[in-house]
């Protein structure tokens, strides 16, 4: 994987914060094993004391906030703790669904293997879900997590029987173009590849208060793989 230029990822910057559009396949922080590149390492090549204020799953793209100084980090950490940060995600799910302000309220607990599950004795988890656009066999959903549990959106959409495209861990099969395109041919001797090589989840928007009290909303455009997936599903309505 070719590493991006950190400057090309920046959506917003002031003296306290840098908000970037995190590409997929790049972890936010150091992973448990090995010294693979990650967002924080890239950021620290440019800023000495920068810290990630939250994290996105490695495969998830979109808006990610980094703090340049301890005061900024504390300020945003408190907003996350008090559930004052508004996070909006877009997901492409399997099935055709019509949701309008649906609240999913299902507890989540983490398991030992980097997975999580719905569990009665888990921690409270709430996600608001609404339909943005319905296609022939899929739906573009807007998800607003009120809480911030591990794999929360992915689990809650699985619970709704609307698993995310490509999320094989939580019930979402891979999507192949041949399922929509009747005359789709793979070259002889080759196997058809999934249309998107990750689960289709993107952090589209982040709203929080800056140190001066002013509220800002940062929008993160879709990366190419997510954009092409949505455009293709529109084409085969």
Secondary structure, 3 states (H helix, E strand, C coil): CCCCCHHHHEEEECCCEEEEEECCCCECCCCCCCCCCEHHHHHHCCCCCCEECCCCCCCCEEEEEEECCHHHHHHHHHHHHCCCCEEEEEEEEECCCCCCCEEEECCEEECCCCCEEECCCCECCEEEEEEEEECCCEEEEEEEECCCCCCHHHHHHHHCCCCECCCHHHCCCCCCHHHCCCCCCCCCCCCCCCCCCCCCEEEEEEEEECCCCCEEEEECCCCHHHHHHHHHHHHCC
